[in-house]
Amino acid sequence: MSKTESQNKQDLLAWALLLFLSLVWGSSFILIKKALIAFTPIQVGAGRVAIAFIAFLPLLMYQFKQIDWGKFFPLLVVGLCGSGIPAFLYAAAQTEISSGVAGILNALTPIFAFLLALVFFGQAFSWKQLAGITLGLIGTSIIFLSKTEGNASFPLLYGLMIVAATFCYGISANTVSNYLKGVHPLIISTVSFSMIGPWLLIYLLQTDFISVVTTHEYGMKSLGALLVLSLVGTFGANILFFKLIQLTDAVFSSSVSFLTPVVALMWGFLDGEYFSVYFFLALFLIFTGVFLVKFKGKSD
């Protein structure tokens, strides 16, 4: 196989992973919303990570001898910033913010990934790439500034929680891209979750989590949403996301957050959430931004 053919296959795989992750993570916000019907935000955040940790546990035992514990700190950073902290921030934020809006604000992730790579890692950039990031931000801003249903004021504090979560994602993406480039995605996911999962599992079992499942009217439905969120949106998707980072870079891989609003808004619309006509313009700008980020010039 020629170098060009190999690169084309790698690019195709990267785009396939990007689209699949967009579908999975775009569905995460409606799943969080359904999980919050019966559980508290802290239970949803802890449960999301703890259940994923249980799924990773067999892999931890199988791969234990292959783990390079010299990379303890970057793996811990990935565990905290890539999964732990955002899980709680999103659950708390969605007590006041709709799943569609949460998905839209998630599109800020590539902005932070780009800025962190530029400031701390000296990543070169083209004006096309910068224009793509800018268009994505403008598209997000249009949705953010659109009137909410009933003209209610936007819950700023809860919105800032999601902004903080996207900043954490940017830290995690750059950590993987710069410090864990040669580490297998399975090991990154397994170890990072194993560092925080046991403590959150212990906490979760000390709450009324089990009681809520068996006694709450929607306990089983919320548990089902949490299981899908954990096993598909966290366990499976994290492995694929780290693979995507290794195939490309932190900025392009974080562009998955440009596409998740589309899926999040579709789920929100089906669930009866408010949908503004301005979203169409915003989504067009976001899609354009994704292509500019990917097809950046080499001599700009």
N, C-alpha and C positions, 0 to 999 in steps of 0.2 A: 504494500500500500504506500502511495506517495505521501510526501509531507502535506501537500495541499488537500488530498482526500482525507487524511487523518484529521486535519484542522477543520474541514467541513463537517465531518462526523461529530467532532467535539463541539462545534458551534451548534449543530442541530440538537445534540443532547442537552446543551445548556439552555436552549430555548424551550425544549420539551419540559425540562425540569422547572423552568421559570413559570410556564403556563400551568403545570400541574400544581405547583406550590401556591400559585395565585388562587386557584380553585379551592384548595384545601384551607388555606389561611383566610381566604375571603369568607368561608363558611364558619370560621371560628367565632366570629362576633355574634352571630345568631345563636350559636351553641352556648356561648357564655350567657347570653340573655335568658335562654331556657333553663340553664343550670341555676341562675340566680332566683328563679321562681321559688325554689325550696331551700336553697343553701345561702349562707351569708357570703359576702365577697371574700372574706378570709378563707372560708371553707372551699370556695371555688378555686382560689389561687393555690392553696395548699394541695387540694385534691388533684388539680391538673398536673402538678409536678410529681406528687407522690405516686399516682397511678402510673405515670410514665416511668418513674424510677423502678417500680415493680416489674414493668415490661423489660427494662434494660438489665435487670439483675442477673438473669442467666447469661447474658452477653458479658457482663462484668466478670463473672467467674471463669468463663471460657477464655477471655482475653487478658486476664490479670497479669500474666507473665510478660505480655507484650507492651504493657503500659510503661511509658517513660515518665517516671515520677519527677524527673528534673524539670518537667513542664507543668508542675503543680499549679503555679500561680496563674499562667494564662488559661489553664483549664478551669480554674476556680472562677476567673473573671467571666468566662463563657457561660458557666453554670448560673452565676448570679445575674449577669446582664442580658444573656441570651434567653433565659427562661424564668429564673426565680423571681426577680423583681418585677418584670413586665406582667407576669401572671397575676400578681396582686394588684398592680396599678390598673390593668384593664378591667378586672372584675369590679374594683371599687368605682372606676369611672362610669361603667355601664349601669350603675344604679341610677344615674341621672342623664346619661347620654344614650341615644338610640344606637342600635347595632350598626346601622348604615353610616352614621356620623363617625362612629368609632373606627370603622373601616376606612373612611376618608382621611381622618387624621393620621392613620397609620402610614399614609403615603409620605409623611415627613421623614421616614427612616432613611431613604437614600440621600436626603439633604445632609443629615448628620453624618452618615457614612462618608460622604464626599468631603465635608468640611474637616472631619477628624483625620482622614487620609491626607488631606492637603496640608493641614497644620502640623500634625505630629509625625507623619511618615514621608513627607516630601513627595507625594505622588504627583507625577506630571499630569497635566490636563489640557484638553483642547477647548477652544471656544464653543465648538459644537456640543461638547459634553456639558459645559457650563450652561449653555442655552437650554439643553434638555432638562437639567436640574431646575433651572429657572421656570421653564414652562410647567413642569410638574408642580412647583410651588404655587405658581399663579392659578393653575387649575384647582389645587387644593384650597387656595384662598377664596376663590369664587364660591365654592360650596360652603366654606366656613362662614362667609359673609352673607349668604342667602338667608332670607327670613325663615325662621322655624315655624312650625305649625302653631297657629294662635299668636304669632309674633312675640313669643316668649323670649326673654333674654338668654343668651347662651351661658351655660354654667361654667364660668371661667376656670374655677379651681379644678373641676373634674376634667376639663379639656387639657389643662396643664399636666394632669396625671398621665394622659396619653402622650403628650409631648415628651415628658420625662421617660416614658417607656420606649419611645422611638429613639431617643438619645442613647438609651441602654443598648438597643439593638445595633445602633451604629458602632458602639464600643465593641460589642461582641463580634460583629462582622470584621472589623479591622484587626481584632486580636487573632481571629482564625486566619485571616489572610496574611498577616505579617509574622506571627509567631508559631502557627500550627500548620503551616503549608504542607509539610511532608507527613503529617499524622493522619492515619486512616479515619474517615468520617465516623465510622462505628465507634472507634476508641474515643474520639472527641465527645460524641454524644453520651456514650456510656459513662465515662469518667466524670464529665461535668454534671450529669444528673445524679450520679452516685455521691457527689460531694454535698449536695443540698437535699436530695430526696429523703434520706432516712430521718432527718430532723423534722421535716414537714409531715412525714407519715406518722411519726410519734405524736406530733401536735394534733393532727387530724383525728386520730383515734381517741384523743382525750376530750374532744368536743362531742356534741350530740349528733355527729354526722350519721352514724348508723341508725340512731333513733329517728332522725328526720327521714331517712330512706324508707323506713318501715311504717311510719305513722303519718307523714305529711301526705296530703291529697295528691300532690304532684311529685312526691319523693322519687318514685321509680323513673318517671319521665326525666326529671332533672338529673338523676344518676346516669341514665342512658346518654343524655347530652354531654355530661361530663366525661363519660367513658370514651365517646367518639372524639371529643375534644382532646383528650389525653393521648389515646392510642394512635389516632390518625393525625390529628393536628399538631401534636407535640412529639410523640415517640417517632413515628414514621417520617414526618415532615422535617424534623431537625436533622436526621441523617442525610436526607436528600439536599437540604439547604447547605450543609457543610460541604457536600460534594460539589454543589454549584459554585460555592466560593472558591474551591480549589481549581475548578475548571476555568473560572473567569477572574473576578476580583471582588472586593468588598462592595464597590459602588454598583456594578452591574447586578450582582446577586441581590443587593438590597432593593433593586428596582422591582422586585416582586411586589413591593408595597405600592407601586404605582398601579398595579393591576387588581390588587385585592379589593379596592373600593367598588369596582364593577360588580364583583360577586357579592360583596357585602350589601350593596344597594339593592341588588336583585332580591336577596333574601329579605331585606328590610321591607321592600315593596310588597312582597308576597305575604309578609306578616302584618301588613297594614300600616307601616310607618310612612311618614310624610316624604314625598318625593318632588323636588322642585325641577322645573324645566331647565333651569340654569345648570343642572347637573350634566346635561348632555354636552354643553360647551366645555365644561370643566373636564369631563372624561375624555373629550377629543384632545385637549391640551395635554392631559396626562399620558395618553397613548403616544402622542407625538414626542413627548419628553423621553419615553422609554427607548424609542428608536434612535434618538439623537445620543442618548447615553451609550447605547451599544455601538453604534456606527460612528464613533468619534474619529476625527481626522488624526493622522500621525505627524503631520507637519504644520498644524495650525499654530 
